[in-house]
Amino acid sequence: MPEVPAAVIPYNRDGPFVTNRHTRRAFLGHAARASLAWPAAAMAAGWARTAEAAGGHALAGPPPLATPATPVGATLAHRFPDLRRHFIFDFYPWYGGPPDYLHWDYLDRHPPLDLSSNYVPRLGAYETRSRAVLEQQARWIADSGVGAIALSWWGNGHYTDAAVHDVMDMMAAHDIKVTFCLEPYRDDRGKVFATDVRYLVREYGEKRGWDAMLLLKNEDGREGPLFKGFACILPAESTDCHGQTSPISNYTADAQWRSQTDAVRDTLRGEFDHVTLLADSLHWPRTAAAGFDGITVFDNYIGPDRYPGYAAGASMNDLVFSFNINPGFDGILDRDAPPGSCYSPPTFAPPAEAPVDWTRPADRERASALSRQRIASAFEATLRVQTDPALSNVRKGFFLVYVNSFNEWHEGHAFEPMKDAAQLSPEERAQGYHNPADGGYRLATLSALLHPVLAGRG
């Protein structure tokens, strides 16, 4: 096969990171083999338009939302006695400490000073399996009011799998439950999904006596395990910025997914009232055809103003839905993107009226204020659509909120506290980190919003 000239090589930073260490956006680049540093929000919008056409439903705009006669928190606390379990942090057990600094070195960073993050965590470049680290993380999560975490899981035998028991032990000690996000850990995941779900249930539920695995209760009291998958409902091919169309290596047909989701339910039917399977998708007819119960969206570029329309689309297709609470997006740059590639630097979200100059303390505070506003707006929007009686979640007695994320530092949306700006060393300041004056503002903002709802007052 002739060598492709460097000038037209699409963006795909292949190598050790792609095969062993992952972020979602890096995976999208790897999965398409062509570029697929897709703007996920644009892709989602395109799929949503396709879904509307396929389903025969055109959404002129967000539907009207019911105004509750009583506070949302009072209604939710009455409907769901285990309400805190319905708020779940996305949690990444993939970080390693010295000497290798696994994942802190993504995209050719050089820890412990040069981290694969725009922010220095309060705990530094930590080791996920460190007992002291997990103890502090569990305390932060419990104090916030959140009652569960969703572990990013990359397959049986992967190092994220090896960390699960350590994480579960500490979370159980702090009354925090654990569920799983099944990542795109192999191209033929659509053939082994049911086997892997059964493994997770057996290894981390049955063998532990159900001390830590989340069994989510619906409004009617029926309970069962919950799993979500990333990059399940994909197009068969993609065209990159150079016009080159390539197949997506881990594309799985809807019928293949349906055989797997049916197998999961058949296997677990005698053990639970039900099992809830969610896909990261805005293509509602395909999600339903694939046998998933509903949709969940990871992408923090999808603003809360779009939640009502997407919730209506899911409801029209008899799907439940979960839209996240997030502080926006501030992903790291690829300093060594090949010339002529399809790479474009990630933009800051939510959008700022003027570009953020990260060297200026005032601009860092402006960015943190925007993130606070995004947390609040996403919180309000996801609760409103999930408590609207005209939509499917209320009809089905379902309520679920992911908080994205506790510690995805590469993408800059971690709620885990970062160092206050004044705590940065001179060497760290020279790196240009984005830490604001109050490094704990995201968790504090979430906690202030969540606690009244859990108490039935919000």
N, C-alpha and C positions, 0 to 999 in steps of 0.2 A: 504494500500500500504506500503510495507516495507520501512524503512528509508534508504536512500542512504548514504553509509559511507562518512564521510567528505573528505577523501583522494581522492575521485573520483567525487566530486561535481564540475561540470563545472563552469567556471567563469560567474557569473551573480550577481552583487551587487544589489539585489532587495531591496525594501523598499521605503521610502518616495520619494527619488530622482526619482526612476523609474516611480512611479505613478504620480508624480506632477511636476518634474523638469527634464529637458532633455538636453543631448547633443546628437549629432548624433551617436557617437560611443557607448555611453551608450544605446541608443535605439537599435542599432544593437545587443548588448548583450541581451537586454530584449526581442527583437522580436523573436529570435530563441529559447528561453527557454532552450538552451542547452549550449551555450557559446557565440558564435558570437561576441566576441571581434575580429571580422574578420579583417584581414589585407585587407582593402577595395581595395587597388590597386591590390593585387593579385586576389581578387574576380572579380574585373572589367576586369582584363586581361583574366581570365578564361571565363567570359561571352563573352568577345570580340571574343575569339577563337570560342566559340560555335556559336556566331552570324555570324561570317564569314562562318562557315560550313553550317549553316542553310540557309544563303542567297546566297550561291554559290560564294562568293567573297573571295579570298585569298589575303591578303595584304602582299606583299613581303617586303614592307618598306614604309616609307613616300613618297607620290607622289611629283613630282617636283612642286614647287610653282612659280607662275608667278611673275616676277619682275616688279613692276609698273613703268610706264614711268614718272609719276609725284609723288610727295610725297603722302604717304598714307593719311595723314591728309587732304590734299587738296581735294582728291577724296571723302573721307568720309564727310567732311564738305559740299561739294557740293551735295552729295547724300542725306544727312540727316541734314536738317536745325536745327533739335532739337537734335543734336548729343550728347550733355551732358546727355540727358535723357536715352541714350543707354548704359551708364555706371552706374551700380547699385551696391551699397554696400549691402551685407547681414548684416542685423541689428537685434539684439536680445533684445526685450523689456521685459526681464524676471528678471531683477535684482532688489532687494529690499534693502533698507537701514536699519538702526537700528530701532528696536532692533533685528529683526529676521534675517536680512542680507540674504534674499532669494537668492539662487543660489550662492552667495559668499561662502556658507557653504557646497557646494557639495563635496562628498567624505570625509565627516567628518572633514572638515576644521573648524577653529574657528576664524571667523572675529571679530573685524576689523584688527587684526594684521596678522593672519594666513588665507590667502585668497585662494580660489579655482582657483589659477592662478599662473603661474611661473613669472608673472610680476605684479608690482603694478601700476594700472592705475593712470594717472595724476590726475584724479578726485577722487581717492580713491574708497572705497567700496560704490558706489553711488546707489541712488534710481532712477530707469529708469523714473518714472513719475515726478520727480522733474523738475520744470520749469527751474531752473538755469542750471541743468545738460543738459536738452534738448536744451536749448539755445546755450550752448557751443558746444555741439555735432553738431547741425545744422550749426553753423558757420564753424566748422572744415570741414564738408562735403562740404558745398558750396564753401569754399576757395580752396578745393582740385580740383574743377572742376567737380566732380561727381554730376549728376543731379537727382538721384533717390535712394531710398532704398527699399529693399525687407524685409518686416517684417516676422520674424519667428512666425507662427501662429499655435496654438495648439487647435483650436476648439472653437465653439460658447459657451461663458460662462467661458472659461479659463481665468486666469489672464492676459495672453498675449493678449487676445481679449479685456479685459477691459482697457488695456493701449492704444489701437489703436487711439482713438480720441485725447488723449493728445499728442501723438507723431505726428499725422497728423496736429494738430493745429500749432505746432512749425515748422514743416517742410514746411508747406504751407507759413508761414510767411517769410521763407528764400528761397522760390521758388524751393523747392525740392519735387519731386513727390514720391508717395508711392505705392508699389505693395506688393504681398504676396507670401511667400513660405508656402505651406500647408504641415505641418509636419505629421508624423504618429500618430495622436492624438487619434485614436481608432482602434481596430482590424478590425472593419467592415467599415473602411473609404471608401472602394471601393463601398459601397452601398449608401453613403451619399455625395459623392464628389460633384455632381451637385448641390445638395441643399445648400451645404456650399459655393460654388462659388457664387451662386445666392445671398446668404446672404451677402457676402462680397461686391458684386456689389451694392446691395440695401442700405446696412447700411453705407458704406464708400465711395460710389460714388454718388448714386442718392440723398440720404438724405442730403449730404453735397454740392450738386450742382456741383460736380466734381471739387472741389477746390484743391484737393490734390491727388486723385487717378491717377496713371499713365495710360494714354492711349497712347500706343506706336505706332509711325508712321513708316510704312514701306517706302521703297524708292519711291513707287508710291503715297504716301500720304494717303493711307488707314490706318485707326487707329482703335485700340481696346484694351481692357484690356489684361493683361499678368499675368499668374499664373504658378508657378512651384511647383512640388511636390517632396518630398524626400522619398526614399524607396518605390516607386510605383511598379517597375518591379522586383519582388523578386522571388527567387526559392521557390518551395513548401516545401522543407525541407533542413536541414543542418546537417552535421556531425561534431562533436566537436573533440577536440584533443585527447579524450579518445576513439574515434571510435563510440560514441553514436549518432545515427541519430534521429532527432526530427523534427516534423512539425514546420513550421514558422507560428505563430499564425495569423499574419495579411496578409498572402499571399492572393493575389487577382488575379483571373484568367484574362487573357487578354480579354476575351469576356465580363466579368463583367466591366472591365475598359472601354471597348469600348461603352457599354451602357451608362456609365456616361459621357464620353467625348462627345458622340453624343448628350446627353441630354443638356449639357452645351451649345453647339452650337445652338441647336434648341431653347433654351430659350432666348438666347441673339441675335439671328439672326436679329431680327427687330430693334435692338438698336445700333449695331456696324457693321462696315465693316467686322470684323472678330474678333476672340478671339484666342490668342496664348497660348497653353498648353504645358509645357515642363516637362519632367520626368528626374529624376536623374538616368540615365541608360546608359550602354554601350552595351546593348543587342538590337541592332538596329531592327531586324525583329519583336521582341516582342513589342518594343516601338511603331512601326508603326501599328501593329495589334491591340494594345490597344487604338489607336486613338489619341495619342499625336502627336503634330506637330514637336517635336524635342527633343534633349537631352541637358542636362546641367550637368556638373560634379562638385561636391563639393570637392572631395577628393584631398587634397593638397599633398598627396604622389604620385599622378599622375603627372609626370614631363612634362614640356613644350615640350620636345623632342617627346612625344607621341601624341601631339595634331594633327599633320598632318595625321597620320594613322587613328586616330579615326574620324577626320573630313571627311576623304575619305569614311570610313565605313558608316557614317551617310548619306553622299551624295548619296552613292550607293542605299540607302533605301529611298531616297527622303525626308530625314529629315533635318531640320535646326539644328544648333548646337551652343553651347556657352561654351567656356572653360575659366576658371576664371584667374584673376590676383591674385596672393597670395604671401606671404612672406615665405611659408613653414609651418612647423608644430612643435610645442613644447608643447605637452600636459602634463598635470599634472599626477603625479603618484598616483596610488591607494595604499596608505600606509597599508591598511588592507585587501589586497586580500587574500582569504582563501587559506591555504596550499593545494597543489595538484590541484588547479584550472587551468583553461586554460588561466589565465591572463598572458600577457607579457607586460612589460613596453613600452609605446610609444617611438619610436625613433625620433631623431631630423631630420628634413628635411629642406632644401636639405641636402644630405649626406655630412658629413665632412670627410676629409682625415684622420684626427686623432680625437678621441673622444673629446668632449668639456668638459673641467673642469670649471664648472660654478663658482667656487670659485675664479678663476683667472680673473682679469679685462681684460687681453690680450685675453683670450679665449672668454669672452663675446663680445669683439669687433670683434673677428674673426667670431663668430656666426652672429652678426648683419651684417657683410659684406656679408656673404653667403645669408642672407635674402634679402639684397639689390639686389644681383645678381639674385635671384629667381624672385623678383618683375620685374626687367628689362627683364629677359628672358621670363617670362610668358606674359608680356605686348607685347613684340615683336612677340611672337609665336601666340597669339590669334588674333592679328591684321592681321598677314600674312595669316592665314588660312581663316579668314573671308573676306579677300579682294582678294582671289584667284578666278578668273572668272571660273575656272574649277569645283568649288565646289558649293554646293547647296545654301549657304547663298547669294552669289552674284546673282545667278540665280533667287532666290526668292525675292531679294530686302530686305534682312533681315540682321540686325547687332545688336548684343547684347553682352555686356561684364559684367559679375558679378565680383565684387571685394570681395574676401573672406578672411577676413570679416572686418566689422567695429569694432565689439566688442564681438567676441566670445573668451572670456578670458580663458576659460578652456582649449581650444585647442592651445592657444598660437599664433594665427595668426591675432590678432587685429591690424588694422591700426589706431585705436583711440590712441592718444598719451599716453604713459606711463611716469612715473616719470623718469627724468634723474637719473643716478646712484648716483650723488652727492646729490640729493634731498631726498634719502632714509634716514630714521631715523636709529640710531644704532640698534634699535629693529627690524626694517625691514631688515636691512643687515644680522642680525643674522638668519633670516628665510631662507636665501639662494636664494633670488629672482634673476632673470636673467637680470634685467634692465641694458642696456648699458649706455654709457656716454651720448648719445643723444637719449632721449626717444621719440622724434618726427620724427625719421629718416624714418620710413615707409611711413607716410603720405607725408612727404617732397619729398621722392623719387617718389611716385606715381604722385604727383602734377607736378613735373618737367618733367615727361614723358607725362602726359596727356594734359597740357595746350597748347603745340605746336600743338598737333593733333586737339584739339578743335578750334584752331586759323587757321587751314589749312596749317600749316607749317611742321608738323612732318611727 
